[in-house]
Amino acid sequence: MKIAILGYGVEGQAAYEYWRDGNELTICDQNPDLEVPAGAGSQLGPGYLQNLDQFDLIVRSPNLHYSDIVNANGDVVLDKITTNTNEFLKVCPTKNVIGVTGTKGKGTTSTLIAKMLEAGGKRVHLGGNIGVAPLEMLENDIQPEDWVVLELSSFQLIDLKQSPHIAVCLMVVPEHLDWHPDIKEYTEAKSQLFAHQNMDDIAIYFGENEQSRLIAEAGQGQKVPYFAEPGAVVKDGSIQIEDQVVCQINELKLLGKHNWQNVCAAVTAVWQAGVRDVPALHSVLSNFKGLEHRLELVRELKGVSYYDDSFGTTPETAIVAIEALAAPKVVILGGGSKGADFTELAQTVKDSNVHHIVLIGNPDNPDHPSDSPKILAALQAVGFDAITNLIKPGGPTMTEIVAAAQAAAQPGDAVLLSAACTSFDIFKNYKDRGEQFSAAVRALA
């Protein structure tokens, strides 16, 4: 079979390893200097999407919109397109699959689900958008009684053809509008996680978010809300499900009320999976401190606490992070565009105990235009002017950013990196931004 693999990142490489035996593979990538494996064909550079109708199968990488493939080749290729996730769900040896989507919290929730299933005695495989390509997971000798937990973004879901047995939708707000043309396509992409469920499947959704509910309604799965009964709820200072106390709120190591939602989603999912060992669930919840770059305490110095929330790349996540920390705050905002609106964020800054903003950005990046001027305008519109403006060509260094934050902070404050934007105008990705922040903070004297 002649197979084109579009994009040679994590998922493209996993696709190559999966299909390499007995097939004629061609790597198609926009990088003209990409080194491809010996024996593989290549189609590189600006024309990498051309003439794909010659292939029997086209494997799309998540960051490539399927419409770009169709626009370059016509509808004749539409039925040939597949993905890592589609192939994995097609061949996975177990039907015990839990898929998690939403705007933010997917990684935390997916990890909690996996850890609680393991604590309940299950053998678990965790992957998807969290860093392990679905097809790569097949190398782990998945057995029929095992459980698989997949964190799935809208990029992976947009052309999904099969739904998992248990699907979970967290809070959904507008995001990735630089990739999706509008919020309608964004939510429709999320809906594909549920659209192919039957009545024996389970659709879990955030009971206080209308978008989440509507997304879960896309299929025939049994609807189970969380943050609302019969799913897990916050009640009397504890996480409860079916009137059983799983964990006290003050025992959670995860910061912020938004993580109460993630915990309730995870508890509801494992409960529906049949793991109802409350002491085991309690052990996980009372010990799990969260993932890197998600409200992560880096250091305390001279009475100031420094938090890395680089994973937060939308105004909504910045608002959540601001509300999660009780201390007066210096907040680092700014970065690349996602097509977001910053009105609510600016009002939150004005109405909260944020006393200073360090605004960063590179206005001269042609591939990743900065949204920082929009943030500045939104802050000025609500009358907030305690701003250190570091928007400049090329962007500031992280050393400059952290020095400005330190200069504005007072003992008892928290310095919070929660940029409300992508990192790509200055940094490689959110991990690079977070790692540089942590390194600069640790270098402070």
C-alpha positions in Angstrom: 0.0 0.0 0.0 1.2 3.5 -0.8 1.0 5.7 2.3 1.7 9.4 2.7 2.6 10.6 6.2 1.9 14.3 6.5 4.1 15.9 9.1 7.0 14.1 10.8 6.7 15.1 14.4 5.8 12.8 17.3 2.7 11.4 15.6 4.2 11.2 12.2 7.1 9.2 13.5 4.8 6.8 15.3 2.8 6.4 12.1 6.0 5.6 10.2 7.0 2.9 12.7 3.5 1.4 12.7 3.1 1.2 8.8 6.7 0.7 7.8 6.6 -3.1 7.2 5.1 -4.1 3.9 4.1 -0.6 2.7 5.6 2.1 0.5 5.9 5.1 2.7 6.4 8.7 1.7 7.1 11.5 4.3 5.5 14.8 3.4 6.6 17.7 5.4 6.9 21.5 4.9 10.5 21.5 6.2 12.7 21.2 3.1 15.7 20.1 5.1 14.0 17.3 7.0 16.0 14.1 7.2 13.7 11.1 6.4 14.4 7.5 7.3 16.4 5.4 4.9 14.1 3.7 2.4 11.3 6.1 2.8 10.2 8.5 0.0 9.9 12.2 0.6 7.9 15.2 -0.5 9.3 18.2 1.3 9.0 22.0 1.2 6.2 24.3 0.0 4.6 21.6 -2.3 4.5 18.9 0.3 0.7 18.6 0.1 0.5 18.3 -3.7 -0.5 15.2 -5.7 -1.7 13.2 -2.7 -4.3 11.5 -4.8 -1.6 9.0 -5.9 -1.6 7.4 -2.4 -3.9 4.8 -1.0 -3.8 6.2 2.5 -3.0 9.7 3.9 -2.0 10.0 7.5 -2.7 13.5 8.8 -0.7 14.9 11.8 -2.8 16.9 14.3 -1.5 20.4 13.6 -2.5 20.1 9.9 -6.1 20.9 9.2 -7.7 18.3 6.9 -9.2 21.1 4.8 -5.7 22.1 3.8 -5.2 18.6 2.4 -8.5 18.7 0.5 -7.9 22.3 -0.8 -4.6 21.2 -2.3 -5.9 18.0 -3.9 -9.7 18.1 -4.2 -12.4 16.0 -2.5 -11.0 12.8 -4.1 -8.6 12.4 -1.2 -11.1 13.0 1.6 -11.9 9.3 2.2 -8.2 8.4 2.2 -7.3 10.6 5.2 -6.8 9.0 8.6 -5.0 9.8 11.8 -3.0 8.2 14.6 -6.1 8.4 16.8 -8.5 6.9 14.3 -6.2 4.0 13.5 -5.5 3.4 17.2 -9.2 3.2 18.1 -9.8 0.9 15.2 -7.1 -1.7 16.2 -6.8 -1.2 20.0 -6.9 -4.6 21.8 -9.1 -3.2 24.6 -12.5 -1.5 24.4 -11.8 0.0 27.9 -10.9 3.4 26.5 -11.5 6.8 28.2 -11.1 9.9 26.0 -10.8 13.3 27.6 -11.3 16.7 25.9 -12.1 20.3 26.8 -10.3 23.6 26.6 -8.0 23.3 29.6 -7.4 20.7 32.3 -7.2 17.8 29.9 -3.7 16.7 31.0 -4.4 17.0 34.7 -7.7 15.2 34.4 -6.3 12.4 32.2 -3.4 11.9 34.5 -5.7 11.8 37.6 -7.9 9.2 35.8 -4.9 7.0 35.0 -3.5 7.2 38.5 -6.8 6.4 40.1 -7.4 3.5 37.8 -3.9 2.2 38.7 -4.6 2.6 42.4 -7.8 0.6 41.8 -5.7 -2.3 40.5 -6.0 -1.7 36.8 -3.2 -1.8 34.2 -3.4 1.6 32.5 -1.9 3.2 29.3 -1.9 7.0 29.2 -1.3 8.9 26.0 -2.6 11.1 23.2 -2.0 14.9 23.3 -0.2 14.5 26.6 2.9 13.4 24.8 2.7 9.8 23.7 1.3 9.2 20.2 -1.7 6.7 20.3 0.0 4.3 17.8 3.1 4.3 19.9 1.0 3.0 22.8 0.5 -0.3 20.9 4.1 -1.1 21.6 3.2 -1.6 25.3 1.4 -4.9 24.8 -2.1 -3.6 25.6 -4.3 -6.5 26.9 -8.1 -6.8 26.5 -8.7 -6.1 30.2 -6.4 -3.0 30.3 -7.5 0.6 30.4 -6.4 3.3 28.0 -6.7 7.0 28.8 -6.4 9.4 25.9 -6.1 13.2 26.2 -7.5 14.6 22.9 -7.4 18.0 21.4 -9.7 19.5 18.8 -6.9 19.0 16.3 -7.0 15.2 16.9 -10.8 15.0 17.1 -12.0 17.1 14.1 -12.1 14.0 11.8 -12.6 11.3 14.4 -14.6 8.3 13.1 -14.9 6.2 16.3 -15.7 7.2 19.9 -14.3 5.7 23.1 -16.4 3.8 25.5 -16.2 6.6 28.1 -15.9 10.2 26.8 -15.3 13.2 29.1 -15.8 16.8 28.2 -14.4 19.4 30.5 -15.2 23.2 30.4 -15.2 24.5 26.9 -14.5 28.2 26.0 -13.3 29.7 22.7 -9.7 28.6 21.8 -7.6 27.8 18.8 -9.5 30.3 16.7 -6.2 30.8 14.8 -6.7 27.2 13.5 -10.4 26.8 13.5 -12.3 29.4 11.4 -14.9 29.9 14.2 -16.2 28.6 17.5 -18.7 26.4 15.7 -16.1 24.3 14.1 -14.1 24.2 17.4 -17.1 22.8 19.3 -18.1 20.4 16.5 -14.6 19.0 16.5 -14.9 18.3 20.3 -18.3 16.7 19.6 -16.7 14.0 17.5 -15.4 12.4 20.8 -19.1 11.6 21.6 -20.8 11.5 18.1 -20.1 7.8 17.5 -21.1 6.5 20.9 -23.9 4.0 21.3 -26.3 3.5 24.2 -23.9 1.2 26.0 -21.3 4.0 26.2 -20.9 6.8 28.7 -20.8 10.6 28.0 -19.5 12.6 30.9 -19.7 16.4 30.8 -19.3 19.5 33.0 -22.7 20.2 34.4 -22.2 23.9 34.8 -21.0 24.5 31.2 -23.5 24.7 28.4 -21.0 24.1 25.7 -19.8 20.9 27.4 -23.4 19.6 27.7 -24.1 20.3 24.1 -20.9 18.5 23.0 -21.8 15.4 25.0 -25.3 15.4 23.4 -23.7 14.6 20.0 -24.0 10.9 20.5 -26.2 8.2 22.1 -24.0 7.6 25.2 -25.5 7.7 28.6 -25.2 11.2 29.9 -23.5 11.7 33.3 -22.8 15.3 34.5 -20.0 16.1 37.0 -20.1 19.1 39.3 -23.7 18.0 39.4 -25.3 14.7 40.6 -25.1 11.8 39.9 -21.5 12.6 39.1 -18.9 13.8 41.6 -19.7 17.1 43.3 -18.2 19.5 45.8 -20.3 19.4 48.9 -19.7 20.3 52.5 -16.0 21.0 51.9 -15.4 17.7 50.2 -15.4 15.8 46.9 -18.4 13.4 47.0 -20.0 10.9 44.7 -23.2 9.0 45.5 -23.0 10.5 49.0 -19.6 9.0 49.6 -16.8 11.4 50.7 -13.8 10.7 48.5 -11.5 13.5 49.7 -11.7 16.8 51.7 -11.0 19.9 49.6 -8.3 21.0 52.0 -6.5 17.7 51.4 -6.0 18.4 47.7 -2.5 19.4 46.6 -3.8 20.9 43.4 -4.2 24.7 43.6 -7.4 26.6 42.5 -11.1 26.0 42.3 -10.8 25.1 38.6 -9.0 21.9 39.8 -12.0 21.0 41.8 -13.7 20.6 38.4 -10.9 18.4 37.1 -11.0 16.2 40.2 -14.7 15.8 39.9 -14.4 14.9 36.3 -11.7 12.3 37.0 -13.6 10.8 39.9 -16.8 10.5 37.8 -14.9 8.8 35.0 -13.2 6.2 37.2 -16.5 5.6 39.1 -18.2 4.9 35.8 -15.3 2.6 34.9 -16.1 0.5 38.0 -13.3 1.7 40.2 -15.0 2.6 43.5 -12.3 1.9 46.0 -12.6 5.2 48.0 -9.4 4.8 50.0 -7.4 4.3 46.8 -9.0 7.3 45.1 -8.4 9.4 48.2 -4.7 8.4 48.2 -4.2 9.7 44.7 -6.1 12.9 45.2 -4.4 13.8 48.5 -0.9 13.3 47.0 -1.1 14.4 43.3 0.6 17.8 43.0 -0.2 18.5 39.4 1.8 18.6 36.1 4.6 20.8 35.1 3.9 24.4 34.1 0.4 24.4 35.6 0.3 26.7 38.6 3.6 25.2 39.7 5.4 26.8 42.6 9.0 27.4 41.4 10.5 29.2 44.4 10.0 31.5 47.3 12.5 34.3 47.7 12.4 37.3 50.1 8.8 36.7 50.9 7.7 36.5 47.2 6.3 33.2 45.7 7.0 32.6 42.0 4.5 30.5 40.0 4.9 28.9 36.6 1.5 28.6 34.7 3.0 28.7 31.3 0.6 26.0 30.1 -2.2 28.6 30.4 -2.5 30.1 27.0 -6.0 31.7 27.0 -7.6 34.6 28.8 -9.8 32.1 30.7 -6.9 30.1 32.1 -5.2 33.3 33.2 -8.3 34.4 35.0 -8.5 31.0 36.7 -4.8 31.2 37.8 -5.3 34.8 39.1 -8.3 33.6 41.1 -6.5 30.5 42.4 -3.8 32.5 44.3 -5.0 34.5 47.3 -1.9 36.6 47.6 -1.5 40.0 46.0 -0.1 39.5 42.5 2.3 40.6 39.8 1.2 38.9 36.7 3.2 38.3 33.5 0.9 38.5 30.4 1.3 38.6 26.7 2.4 36.5 23.7 1.2 35.1 20.4 -2.4 35.3 19.0 -5.2 32.8 19.3 -7.8 35.2 18.2 -9.0 35.8 21.8 -10.8 38.6 23.4 -9.2 40.1 26.6 -12.0 42.3 27.9 -13.0 39.9 30.7 -9.3 39.3 31.7 -8.7 43.1 31.9 -11.7 43.5 34.1 -10.6 40.6 36.3 -7.2 42.3 36.7 -8.8 45.6 37.6 -11.3 44.0 40.1 -8.8 41.6 41.8 -5.7 42.0 43.9 -3.4 42.2 40.9 -1.3 45.3 41.6 1.1 45.1 38.6 1.3 43.6 35.1 4.4 42.8 33.2 3.4 42.8 29.6 5.6 40.9 27.1 5.5 40.4 23.4 7.3 40.5 20.1 5.3 42.6 17.5 7.6 41.7 14.7 7.1 37.9 14.4 5.3 37.5 11.0 4.4 33.8 11.7 3.0 34.4 15.2 1.7 37.9 15.6 1.5 39.2 19.1 -1.7 39.8 21.0 0.0 41.9 23.6 -1.1 45.2 22.1 -4.7 44.0 22.4 -4.1 43.2 26.1 -2.6 46.6 26.7 -5.6 48.3 25.1 -8.0 46.2 27.2 -6.2 47.1 30.4 -6.1 50.8 29.5 -9.8 50.6 28.7 -10.7 49.6 32.3 -8.3 52.1 33.8 -5.5 49.8 34.8 -2.2 51.4 34.3 0.3 49.7 36.7 2.1 48.1 33.7 5.7 47.4 32.8 5.5 47.4 29.0 8.1 45.0 27.6 6.6 44.7 24.1 9.5 45.3 21.7 11.0 43.9 18.5 12.3 40.4 19.1 10.7 40.4 22.5 12.3 40.7 25.9 14.6 38.0 27.4 13.2 35.9 30.2 15.9 37.5 32.5 14.4 40.9 31.7 10.9 39.6 32.3 11.7 38.1 35.7 13.7 41.1 36.8 10.8 43.4 36.0 8.4 41.2 38.0 10.8 41.0 40.9 11.2 44.8 40.9 7.4 45.2 41.1 6.8 42.6 43.8 6.7 43.1 47.5 7.0 40.7 50.4 3.8 38.6 50.6 3.2 38.8 46.8 2.9 36.1 44.2 4.6 36.5 40.8 2.5 34.6 38.3 3.5 33.7 34.8 0.1 33.0 33.2 0.4 34.7 29.8 -3.1 34.3 28.4 -1.4 33.8 25.0 0.7 31.3 23.1 4.5 31.5 23.5 5.4 31.3 19.9 6.1 35.0 19.3 9.2 34.7 21.5 9.7 31.2 22.7 9.7 27.7 21.1 6.6 26.5 23.0 4.9 26.8 26.4 7.5 24.3 27.9 10.4 26.5 26.7 8.7 29.6 28.2 8.1 27.8 31.5 11.6 26.3 31.7 13.2 29.7 30.9 11.0 31.3 33.6 11.9 28.7 36.2 15.6 29.0 35.4 15.5 32.8 35.6 13.6 32.7 38.9 16.1 30.2 40.4 18.9 32.5 39.3 17.5 35.4 41.3 19.5 36.6 44.3 
